[in-house]
Amino acid sequence: KAGYELVWMGEDYPVQKRVLSGEFEANDGPIKQLSEDYGPNSRVEKPLTFTFYKKTLVVENLKYEQRGAAQYIQPSESN
């Protein structure tokens, strides 16, 4: 409904919430709600990252690597 393409390449977690509300990219919207439950600061075994590329949302497993390595991802408050 929001006009975004979803590319899900992360862990296949069942979403416990039946309704996610708010503006899609808002600070308190659905992606923020999912990030709190399944993102870098959650307690899930394999956290996810949520990244926007224009009108595409990419969901991937968070990659933990040694700082300074080429693919290191710094978890941020915006995910």
C-alpha positions in Angstrom: 0.0 0.0 0.0 2.9 2.4 0.7 4.3 2.0 -2.8 7.6 0.4 -1.7 9.3 -2.7 -3.0 10.4 -5.2 -0.3 13.6 -7.3 -0.7 13.7 -9.7 2.3 17.1 -11.5 2.5 17.2 -11.8 6.3 16.1 -14.4 8.8 12.5 -15.5 8.5 11.0 -14.4 11.7 7.3 -14.5 12.3 6.0 -11.0 12.9 4.0 -11.2 16.2 2.2 -7.9 15.7 -0.9 -8.1 13.5 -1.1 -4.4 12.9 1.8 -2.1 12.3 0.7 1.5 12.1 2.0 5.0 11.1 3.8 6.5 8.2 6.1 3.9 6.6 9.4 5.8 7.1 8.4 7.8 10.2 10.5 7.7 13.4 7.6 5.8 15.1 6.3 4.0 12.0 6.2 0.3 11.0 9.9 -0.1 10.2 10.9 1.4 13.5 8.5 -1.0 15.2 10.0 -4.0 13.4 13.6 -2.8 14.1 12.8 -2.6 17.9 11.6 -6.2 17.8 14.1 -7.7 15.3 16.9 -5.2 14.8 20.4 -4.7 16.1 19.3 -3.7 19.7 16.7 -6.5 20.0 17.2 -9.9 21.8 16.7 -12.1 18.7 19.5 -14.5 17.8 20.1 -13.1 14.3 19.2 -9.4 14.3 18.1 -7.7 11.1 18.9 -4.5 9.4 16.4 -2.3 7.5 17.8 -0.2 4.7 16.0 2.2 2.3 17.2 2.7 -1.2 14.7 5.2 -2.7 11.4 3.2 -2.8 13.0 -0.1 -1.9 13.3 -1.6 1.6 16.0 -4.2 2.0 15.9 -6.5 5.1 19.1 -8.4 5.8 20.8 -10.2 8.6 23.1 -7.9 10.6 26.7 -8.7 9.8 29.0 -8.5 12.8 32.6 -8.2 11.7 35.8 -6.9 13.1 36.0 -3.1 13.2 37.9 -1.8 10.2 36.9 -4.7 8.0 35.4 -3.8 4.6 31.8 -5.0 5.5 31.6 -3.7 9.1 28.1 -2.3 9.7 27.7 0.1 12.6 24.3 -0.3 14.2 22.5 3.0 14.3 19.5 4.5 16.1 17.8 5.1 12.7 17.3 1.3 12.0 
